[in-house]
């Protein structure tokens, strides 16, 4: 049995490293440089149950796999070893291993922080893991459509990436450096902590069926969009050009996005989301007008000089 475990580990690691190196080299060719820490030792354990003292608050994802930063172990359920989705879940667990470190009582996992049984910025962190996983796997056929996982969270990530850039996101994630990410985001005038709380809360509402949301939480998606839009506007104003316009617009959450994620638009937290795209287009007109006025003023100054 031990030989089988070693063979599984060796086979999966080789495939993961080949894919990972290929993607990193592609990023470098596009002048996106990611500082990847050296891969530390870890274990793989095939199991039918989890030792709670080792896992603490970590649970099996859909009773399939999990990563414990305490034991640096990837746990795979014994009934899942030969499943076609194993590669997808193993890739996610490897990314968690690479991006997680423990500092005292805190677990720094990518751009999220876990401390004293509370989690912070986990919504965005999960979106990064999903995006990177699907990038690494490319078009590989699986028995589940992984591109549907965390759709809303990944749209938020796309919006935020238009503000801070892919390089900042990946370096913050792989170096477990939340502050690098927050500092970059706040260069454009918006405080990030309130935004993170709203994104985490929306994810909780979406997946915790036992939770009864308040009326104030019914417009969470719209609130999140407006906060990110403020940063996007500030960046565009500072640089005097509309930044990543198409990418930003493509990730705006609208009723079709919500229906794609949940099969219905009647999902709590998404009231007024139909106005997001209209708001963005109105803001674009304002930015373009301001930029045009600025250019006119510059030309006038040169003429006078």
N, C-alpha and C positions, 0 to 999 in steps of 0.2 A: 504493500500500500504506500509506503514511504517513497518508493521509486516512482510510483504513479504521480504522487504529489510533486516531486522534483521535476518530472518530465513536463507536467502541466505548467509549473512555474517557469521553466526554461523556455518552453514554446511561446507562452504568452508574453514574456518579457522581451524576447527577441523581436516578435511582431510589433510590440508597443514601441520599442526603441527605434526600429527601422522607420515606422510611421512618424514618430516624434521628430527624429533627426531630419527627415524629408521636409516636414512643415517648417521647422526652424530655419532650414537653409532657404526655403522659399521666402520666408519673412526677411531674412538678411538680404536677399537679392532685391527686395523692395525697400531697402534701407530702414527696416524695422529691426532693431537690435534688442534681443531679449536676453537678460542675464539669468541663465538657468543654473541653480545650485547643483552641486554634485549629488547624484542619486545615492541616498544612504541605504544601508541594509534594511531589509524588511522580511517578513515571513508571510507564507500563505497557509491557511488552515482550512481544510475541508471539514465541515462540522454539521451536526444536526441540531445544535443549540448554541447559544452564546453565553459565556460566563459574564454575568453582569458586573462583577468586580473588575474585569478587564475592560469592558466596553463602557461602563458608566452610562452616560446618556446617549450613546450611539446605538442605533437599532439597525436591523437588517432592512435594506431597501426592498420593499415588496417581498420580504422573506427570501431574498436572493443573495445579497452580498452586503458587506459593510467593511469599513476601515476603522481600526482603533489606533489613535495616536499614542495611547499609553503603552501598548505592546508592539507598535509598528507592525501590525498584522492585518492582512486582508483576509477576511472570513468569507468563504463561499459555501452556501448550503449544499449538502451532499446530493440533493435531488436536482441541482442546477448545473452540475459540472459539465454535462454533455449538452446543455441547452444552446441553441444557436445565438441567444442573446448574451451568452457569457462574455464574449469579447467586448461588447458595449459596456457591461457593468464592470468588468475588470479594468477597462480603460479609465472609467470614472474613479475607481478606487485608487488606481496608480496616480492620477492627477491629485487626488486628496493627499496621498502619501507625500508626493513631491512638494506640495504647497502648504504643509502643516508643520508647525513646531509648537512646543510647549514652553511658556515663560511663566514660571511660578504657578499660580492658580489659573492662568489664562491659557487657552488654546487659540493660537493664531492660525486660522485656516484660510489661506488665500487672502481675500479682502474682508473676511468676517472675523469676529471675535466672540469666543465663548468663555464666559466666566461666571462663577457662582450660579450655575444652572440657568443662566440667561444667555440668549444669542443675539447678536447684532450684525446687521448687514448680510444676513444669510441669503436673502432673496437674490441679491445681485451676485453673490458668490456662486450660488447654484446655477445661475444663468451662464456665468463664465465657464463652469465645468461642462455644462451641456453643449455650449458652443464649441469649446475646444475638443470635446469628445467627438462630436459629429464632424469637425474638420479633420481630425486624425483618421477617422474611419472612412471618410469620403463617401462614396456611393455603394459601400458594401451592403449587401442585402441581409436584412435581419427579419425575424418573425414579428417584430413590433416596429411601428413607425416612431423612431426616437425623435424625429423632428417635431413631433407634436408635444413633447415633454417640455413643460415650463415655457409655453409660448409667450405669455404675457411678460414674464420676467426677462425673457430674451429680447423682447421689444424694448423694454426699459434699458437694457444693456446697450442695444443699438443706438438709442437716443443719447445715452451718456457717453458712449464711445465717440460720437460725433463732436462732443465737447472736449474730452480729455485725450482722445487718441488711443489707438490700439496698443501702441508701445507702452504707454503708462499703465493700461489695464493689465497687460500680460506681465510686466515687470513687478507690479504690485502683487499680483496673484501668486506668481511662482516664488517670490521672495517673502511671502507672508507679511507684506508691508502695507497695512491699511493706511497708515499716515501718508505715505507717498501718494496714494490715490486721492485721499481727502484733500490734501494740500493742493494738488493739481486742479481738482474740481472747484475749490474755493477761490482760485485765482480769478474766477469770473463772477465774483460777487455774491454767490448763493452759499448759505450754510448747508452742509451736507447731512448733518445728523438728523434733522427733521425729515428730510427726504428718505433717508434709510429706514427710519421708523415707519413711515407710511408704506414703503414698498414691502417691508417685512410684515406689516399688519395686513396688507392686501393679500399676500401669499397665504397668511394664516387663515383669513376668511375664506379663501378659495378652496383650501384643502382640509380645514377642520369643520366637518359637517355638524359637529355638536355645538359649535359656537354661534351665538345669536348676535349679529352685528347691530350697532347703534345706527340711528338715522344719520349722524354725522359721518359715518364711515361709508355711506352710500355713494359719495362722490370722490372716493379715494383715487381712482384712476385719473380723473380729471385734475385733481389737486397735484398728483405726481407729475403729470404732463406739464402743467403750468410752471412748476418749480424747475424742471429741467429746461423748459423753454426759456426761462429767465436767464439761465446760464448760457444757453446757446445764443441768445440775443446779445448778451454782454460780450461774448467772444467775437461775434460778428462785428459788433460796434468797435471793439478795440482794434481788430485787424482791418476794419473798413472793407470787409468783403463778406459775403454770405457763406458761412462755413459748411461744407459737406451737405449742401442743400438736399440733393436727391436721397442720400443715405438717411438723413434725418427724417425726411418726409416718409420714406418707405417704412420706418419703424414707429410711426405714430399709431397708437392703438385706436381703432375705430370699431363700429358695431360688427363688421365682418371678422375682425381679429377675435373679438370676444366669442362670436358664434363658432369660429374655427377651434377655439380652445375648449369651449364648454358645451357646444351644440345648441346654445341658446344665447340671446342677448339679454335675457331677463336674469342676469346674475348680479347679486348684491355687490356694490362697490363700483359699478360702471355707469351710474346715472350721469347724463350729460356728455358721455364720451363721443356722441355723434357730432359734437361741436369742435372737437380737437383739431381736425384738419382745417376747418373754416378759420379757427383762431390762428393757426399757423400761417395760412395764406394772408390773412389780414396783417399779421406781424411782418411778413416778408415785404409787403408794400411799404410799411413804415421804415424798415431797415434800408430798403432801396432808395426811398426818398431822402433819408438822412445821409446816406452815402453820396448821393448826387449833390445834395446841398453842400456837403463838406468839400467835394471836388470843385464845385463852383467857387467856393470861398478861397480855396488854394490857388486856383487860377487867377482870381482877382488880386490876391496878395502878390503873386509873381508879376502881374501887370503893373501894379503900383510901384513895386520895387524896381 
